[in-house]
Every structure is written in C-alpha cells, then in structure tokens.
C-alpha cells in the first residue's frame, strides 16, 4: 500500500517553509526489539510510592481516580470528557518508550504514551489508543492540544496492546505491537521526557512502561538524487542578479500534461500515470484537474504563484500540497533564502536540501512547465517525470 504522506508546511508571503512537520502513515519495517536496550521499566508491582519515580496519584484527584489492579495502573474518569491527565519521569535518558494499554473508551478518549515532554513549555506528543481498533497522535504546543494523526490498524488486538515510540535519526516512529503505523519529523516539540497519559472519559489500564536506548539507523542521502533529463542540461550556478529564473511562468493557454510518478521505498515500488489539465480562468486563477491512474479526478484553483483559492478566497496552502509544482511558481514560492538555483541554456533547476528531506525540480525555460521533480525523505523517494503535453484550443468553448 502506498504510504499516505502529509507535508505539513507554512507559507510565509506564499514562500515555502519546510521546517515544521512531515507525517507518514502506512506500511513500514517492524520494530526490531533487538535494537532496544532497557534503561527503565515500571511493572506497577511493589511499593506504590516509588512507582514512576513517585509521580503517580492514587484515589480521587479532580476528575480522575488512580488505582492499582493485578499489577497494572488504572486511570478512570467518568465525568469530564475534556480532561487530560499525564505523568512523566524525571529522567531525560533514552530515545524510545513503550507501554501496554487496555481500555473502556468514551466518545473521544484514549491512553498511552506522552513523549518529548518539555518541562519548560509543557509541550508534548501523545501516542494513544483511541478505540478498539484505532490510534491517534496528539500534539500540544503554544496553540493547545490538537489531533495530528488518526488511523486504524489491523495490528490492534483484543485486550492489552503495546504502544512504542522510537526516535530514529531525528524521526519519531510509532508502533503498535511492534508493527509500524506512522512516523513524524517535527522540530517544534523537542523535549526529553516520557511518561503516561489518558485523555477524555473512560477506564484506562496501563502496564509495563519502559524507556530504552535504541540503536539508531544510519541516516543517509537517497542513492539516486534527481539528475537532469538529458546530458544536454549542463548546469551553472546563477548569480543573485539573475531575475528571470525567479519570475512566475504560469501557462498562458489551456494544456494537458502527462506525467509518470514513481514511488520507491525499501519495501515497495509503484508507478502511476498522472494527467493534469490546466486552464487559465478569467478571474486570474488557473483551474487544475488532476486525473490519477485509477480514473479519479480532483480539481483545484490556484494563482500564478501556486497559492490555492476556494470560493474566491485565498487559502494558506499551495498547490504543492496536493501535487508537484506544475509550473515555475516564481520567487514567492521558491524562496531564495531556502532554495538554490542553477540554470542551463533551456532549463531552471531548483533544489532544497535539509537534514531529512530533499526536493529537486527541473523547469523548462520557455513555458515554465515542470519537466522532472524528485522528493525524498528518510522513508521514500517519489520521482515525477513529464511524458508529454498538448495544448487545448478553448476558443469555441469560450463563446458559450
């Protein structure tokens, strides 16, 4: 199954900032427990006052009641569907954590791990089981607590299920019963504490909480970075005085673009043919109809710089969220302080290199159309290549 990838980015003056979060859900390698070395374990047996380094509460405390039952810690809240209760360890060691969770769930509720907790800001991630076969990742920052990921997994069984989080080469990977379900790259919440959390109403049982040192994998660059389509395209670095390259080159007439998209990860390779119909509109926007290989279509409206519009109102998203940047979006998108630029006689070549992702795009100088693009992170590479294009005569249609 092709992984569902969300590139969560911020547009500042329509310029792309790829510095917040990227999320991947789908299939991936199972957690190799041989790479885990335990440095703390809580089995909830023995002296209650020393459990979780003395952080737990017992009895009624606000909306919550804490108790022990058969070597597990119970957190119960039957009255307040908005309540959140968590406990974290004082230790800052380790780069992985796990806990076993069983629950009776309320309307929207769950329990599991709190991770990357920042004792200064109170920010954190929470990886929870949110239903009999569902999970969620919550993120708390200065704007409050919000849902970041939700999904279902066949790995979730009856009774207790083990949730695990592993920080691997800067990427936070999520597992249920050692089965990969999602990964997150995020540089906003970077605390170093872990613990337990329960959200909403319900009865939650937590057991066998552990913190580990995880032997990280080597974070290497993709083996096949994007190269120009032809040896004819020999690049030279453009100077800051070059202005043509940063000028928007949106299509001036209706056309259809045909691309081949190749998705490649360690576990799979898929190839899909895509078709984009681009039509300039009288209101200064461009209609883009994306037709996938299965025949399904999606329609977007964007301005020349790729900013999306809905009902005549500008959105805070770019067409790049949903497809490749199909034409040269210009300076407001390819921010000069982020992208490097090279040029040849007939093409522009933009590149963005960050620790966990690379984006490389090749554009025709004549009409600004995307010739080739490659997006890579530590999990996969996706390459889009232009196969052909045709112009559409809309003169007759415009009369009606």
N, C-alpha and C positions, 0 to 999 in steps of 0.2 A: 504494500500500500504506500502510495506516495505520501511523504510527510507533509502535513499542513504547516506552513511557515508564515509567521507573522513578523514583519519587520516593523517594530514599533518605533517610530522616529518623530522628531519635532521639526516643523517647518518654521524657520525664522525669516521673515521677509521673503517667504517662498524658497529660502535656501535650505538645503537638506542637512540635518544634523543627525548622524547615526551614532548616538552616544548614550541612549537610554537603555532600551531592552530589545532583545530579539528572543522569540519563543518558537520552539519546535515541538510539535506533538506527533505521535505516530509510533512506528516501529523503530527499534534500535537494539544494540547489543545488550544482553542481560548483564546484571551486576555480577562481577566476579568477586565472590566473597573472599577469595584467597588474597585479594589486594587490600583487605581490611585488617587492621591491627587494633584491637580494642584497647582504649585507654581509660574508659569509664563505663560501668554498667550498673543499672538500677533494676533489681528484680522485685522490689516492693515487698521484701521479706526482711524480718528483723526489726530493729528499733525505728518506729515511725519518725522520731525527731531527727534522725540523721538521713532520712531518705531525701534524695535530690539536694543533698548538702543543706538540709533543713529548710528548704524553700516551700514545701507543701503546706497546705492548710487542711484541717480536719474539722468536721462539724459544719454548722451553718455559718456562712460568711457572705452576707448580702444575698444575691440570688442563687448562690452556689452552695452545694453541700459536698464536702470531700470525705471519703471513707476508704477503707481497705476491705477487699473481699477476695479470699482464696489467692493471696499473693499478687493482687492487681490493685491499682489505684482507680477509684470511681469518682467521676465528676458528674454531678446531677444538677440540672436547672430546669424546673418545670414552669416557671412563671414569666421569665423575661426573654423573649425571642431575639433581643438585640444585645444581650450580654456576651462579653468575651472575658475569658479567664485564662491566664497563662503563667507558667513558672519556668525560669531559666536557671542554668547553672552559673556559678561564679567563675568557673574555669573558661579560659579562652583558647584552650588547646584543641587540636583535632580539625579535620576538614570533611567529616562525614558524620551522620547521625541516623538512628533508626528507632522505631517504636512499634509495638503491636497494638492494634486498635480494634475494638468491637463496640457496637453502639445500638441504641434505640433512638432514631433520629426524629427531630421536629420538622417544621416546614422548610427552613433553610438553616441547616446546622451541620456540625461536624467536629472532628477532633483529630489530632495528630501532632505534627512537629512544628515548633517555632524555630526559625533558623535565621542566621545572620542578624540576630537581635543586636541593636546598637543601644548600649546603656545610656548614652548621652542624649540621643534624639528620641528613643522609644520606637524607632522604625524596625521593621522585620518582615520576613516572609513566613507564611503559614501554609504548610502542605497538609491537607486534611482529607479524610474520607467523609464525603458529604451525603452518602446514601448507600443503599445495599449494593450498588454496582457502579458508583460514581465517586469522583475525586475532584478536588479544586485546589488551586494555588491562590492565596490571597497575598496582597502586598500592602503594607502600611508605610506611608511616607507623610510628608507635611500636609498633604491633602486629605488624610484619613485612611481608613481601611477600605480596599476595593478588590473586587474579583479580577484576577489576572488571567487565569486559565480555569476552564471546567471541562470535564470529559468523563467518559465511561471506559471501563477496561474489563476484558474477559479474565484478567488476572485476579480480580477481586472474588474471593470465595466466601462461603458462609462462615460465620464465627469471626475469629480474630484474623486480621491481615496486617502484614508488616509493611510499613512505610519507611522508605530510605531516601535520604538526600546525600549526594556526593558532590563536593566541589572538585572538579577535574579540569585542570588547565584554565581556570577562570570561568568555567561554565558550571552552572548548578544543574545536576541531573537528578531526575525524580524517578523512583522505582516503587512498584507495588509487588510484594512477594518476589523480589529480585528481577521483575520484568520492567523494562524501560517503558515509561509512559510519556515523558516530556523532558525538555531541557530549557534552561533560561540563561541568557547572558545579560547581566544587569550591573551597572557600575554606580547606581544611586544608593542602594541599600547594601552596605558593606560591613555591618557589624560582625562580631566574632563570638557570639554566644548562641547556645542552642538549648531547647527545652521542650515542654509540653504545652499544648493549647487546646481549648474547647471553645466553640463558637455557637451561640444560639441555644435553643431549648432542646433537652434530651437527656439521656443517660449514657455516659461515655466511659468505657473501660480501657485503661492504658496499662501496658505491661512491657517488661524487658526493654527499657530505654537504654540506648548505648551511644557512646561517642567513640569515633575511630580516627586513626590516621589512615588515610587512603593513599596508596602508591599511585601517583598521578601518571597519566599517559603523556607522551611527548606531543606537544602542540606544534605541528609542522605546517608549512605552507602547502597549498594544493600542488599536486605533482604536475598538472598541466595548466598553467596560467594562460589566459587568453592571449593569442598571438594574432596579428593582422591576418585577414583572409588571404592575402597574396603577398609574396615577397616583394612585389612592386611597392607596397606601402612601407617605405623606409622612414622611420620617424626621427625628428629632430626636436629638441625642446623649444617650445615657443617662449618668447620673452614677455614680460609684463606689459609691454607696449602693444602686444597683439590684441586687437579688439574684435576682429571678425569672428574668431572662434567662440567668443562669449555671447555673440548675438543670436537671439532666438531665430530658428529656421523652421517654423511651422509650415505644414503643407498648404499650398495656395489653391489647390483644387482637390476634388474627391479622388481617393485612390484606395486600392486594396493591397495590403501587404501580406505575404505568405512567409511564415517562419517555421523552422524546426527547433523544438525545445528538447534538449537532452538533460535529464536529471540523473545524477550519479552519486551514490553513496557507497559505503563499504558493503552494504547488503543488497543493493539493487541498482539497476539501471533502467530507466524508462525513457522512451522517445515519443513525443507528441507533436502533431502538426497543428499550428495555430493560424488563424486568419483574422486580420484586423481591417475593418472598413472605416476609413477616416473621411469625414465630410465637414468642411468649413460651414459654419452657420452664419446667418445674417446678424446675429447678436454678438458676434466676435468670439464665439466659442467654437470648439471642434467636437463633433459627435464621434465617439469611438465605439464601434461594436466589435466585441471580442467573441470569436467563434472557436470553441475548443474542438478537440478531435472527436468527442462524443456527440457533437452537433449542438450542444448547449450554447446559448449566447448571453452576453451581458453588455449593457450599454452604459457609457459614461460620458459626461460632458466636462471638458477642460478648456482652459485658456491656452494661449500660445506657450506659456511657461509651464504648462502641465498641471496647474492648480485645478482641483475639481470643483464643480459647481452643482448645486441642487436647487431646483425651483428658483433659479436666478441668483441664489446666494452662494458666496464663496465658502467652501469648506476648509478645514485645517488639514487637508490631506492632498496628496499629489496623485496623479495617475500612476506614478511609480509604485504606489501601494498595491496595485492590482495587476500590473503588467510591467514589462520593460518600458523605459523611457523611449517611446517610439520615434521621436524626433528630437533634434537638438533643442532642449528646453532653455538654453542660454545661461547667462551669468547668475540670474536669481535662483536657479536650481543647482547648477554646477559651481557652487561657491568656491571662489578662487583660493580661499584660505584652507579648503579641505581637499579639493581635487587637484591633481597635477594634470598638465595638458601637454600633449605632443601633437605635432602636425606633420603631414606629408603633403605631396602635391595635390592629392584628391581626397584626403580624409582627415578627420579630427579624432584623436584618441584620448579619452578621459580615463583617469584611474584614481581609485580611492583605496588606500591600504591602511587598515587598522589591525590591531593585535589579533582579533578574532574574526575578521571578515575582509574580503577584497571584492571590489566592484570595478569592472573594466568595460568600457563601452567604445565602440568604433562607429563614427558617423560619416556619411557621405557629405562632401563639401558643397555639392551642387544643390541638393534639395534638403539636406539635414536629416535624411531618413537613417534610422538605426540599421547598421549592417551586421553587427555582431555584439553580443554582450555576454559577460560571464559574472555570476555572483557566486562567491564561495564563502562558507564559514567552516568551522571545525567538523561539521557533520556531513556536508554535502557540497557539490558544485552543480550549478544549473547554467547551461550554455544555450543561448538563443541566437540562431543564425538566419539571416534573410535568404529565402529561396527564390523569391521573385516578387514582382509588383506590377500592378496595372492601373492606369488612370481611368476614371469613370467620367463619362460625359453626362452632366446633370442639367444641361441647358433645356431639354424638353420638359423634364420634370419640374423645373423652376417656373414654368408658365402656368401651372395649375395651383 
